[in-house]
Amino acid sequence: QVQFMESGGGLVQPGGSLSLSCVASGLSFKYTIMGWFRQGPGKERELVARIEPDGTADFAEFVKGRFTSSRDNAKTTLTLRMSNLQPEDTAKYYCNVLGGQRGLFAWGQGTPVTVSS
């Protein structure tokens, strides 16, 4: 079945950087539009980035200019590089196959990011 394993989260001070990874399995990754999502405390899950099969990415306005992404289709892996992190970026981050603005499959465990001084 389709599975996602996210990693790389942690505690970082405001203005800091982190790099997250997602390994996907059980799908034809190299043909699949993927998404990074996040869910902050008490908030609904939201789309952070749309990642095309060729690696082209489209980011939500609230992270544009601060986050970048890449994908390695041979390793079925996504990477999300986050810089100038702010407290409002505190959330659990997930990846999934993107359908519209939503994830299509069961969510992985996610990886938590906490931005705090």
C-alpha positions in Angstrom: 0.0 0.0 0.0 1.0 3.6 -0.3 3.0 4.9 2.6 4.9 8.0 3.5 7.7 8.4 6.1 8.6 12.0 7.0 11.7 12.9 9.0 13.9 15.8 9.9 11.8 17.9 12.2 12.9 19.4 15.4 13.2 22.5 17.6 14.7 25.6 16.0 14.9 29.2 17.0 13.2 31.9 15.0 15.2 32.7 11.9 16.6 29.2 11.8 16.5 26.5 9.1 15.5 22.9 8.8 15.4 20.3 6.1 12.6 17.8 6.0 12.5 14.5 4.0 9.7 12.3 2.9 10.1 8.8 1.5 7.2 7.5 -0.4 6.5 3.9 -1.2 3.8 1.8 -3.0 3.2 4.3 -5.9 4.6 5.3 -9.2 6.4 8.1 -7.6 8.1 9.6 -10.7 4.8 10.2 -12.4 3.0 11.6 -9.3 2.3 15.1 -8.2 3.2 15.3 -4.6 2.4 17.8 -1.8 3.8 19.0 1.4 1.3 19.8 4.1 1.3 21.0 7.6 -1.0 21.1 10.6 -0.4 23.5 13.3 -1.7 23.3 16.9 -5.5 23.7 16.8 -5.5 24.3 13.1 -6.6 22.4 10.1 -4.1 20.7 7.8 -3.0 23.1 5.0 -1.1 22.7 1.7 2.4 24.1 1.8 3.7 23.1 -1.6 2.8 21.3 -4.8 5.7 19.4 -6.3 5.4 18.3 -9.9 7.1 15.1 -11.2 9.9 17.1 -12.7 10.5 18.8 -9.3 8.9 22.1 -10.2 7.3 23.5 -7.0 4.6 26.0 -6.3 4.5 27.3 -2.7 1.8 28.7 -0.6 2.1 32.5 -0.1 2.8 32.1 3.6 6.1 30.3 2.9 7.0 31.6 -0.5 10.6 32.9 -0.6 11.5 31.0 2.6 10.9 27.3 1.6 12.4 25.4 -1.3 12.0 21.8 -2.4 13.5 19.0 -4.4 12.7 15.5 -5.3 14.7 12.4 -6.2 12.5 10.2 -8.3 15.0 7.3 -8.2 14.9 7.3 -4.4 11.2 8.2 -4.2 12.1 11.1 -1.9 11.0 14.6 -1.4 13.0 17.3 0.5 11.6 20.5 1.9 14.2 23.1 2.9 12.9 25.7 5.3 14.7 28.9 6.2 13.9 32.0 8.2 11.5 29.9 10.2 8.9 31.8 12.3 6.8 30.7 15.3 3.8 30.4 13.0 5.6 27.7 11.1 5.3 25.5 14.1 3.3 22.4 12.9 3.6 18.8 12.0 4.7 18.4 8.4 3.4 15.7 6.1 3.8 14.6 2.5 1.1 12.9 0.4 0.0 12.5 -3.2 -1.7 15.7 -4.1 -5.3 15.7 -5.3 -6.6 19.2 -5.8 -5.6 20.8 -2.5 -5.8 17.6 -0.5 -3.8 14.4 0.2 -5.2 11.3 -1.5 -3.9 8.6 0.8 -3.6 7.8 4.4 -1.3 10.1 6.2 2.1 9.1 7.6 3.1 10.1 11.1 4.5 13.4 10.0 7.5 15.2 11.5 7.1 17.9 14.0 8.7 21.3 13.7 8.7 23.7 16.6 10.0 27.2 16.2 10.6 28.9 19.5 13.2 30.9 21.3 
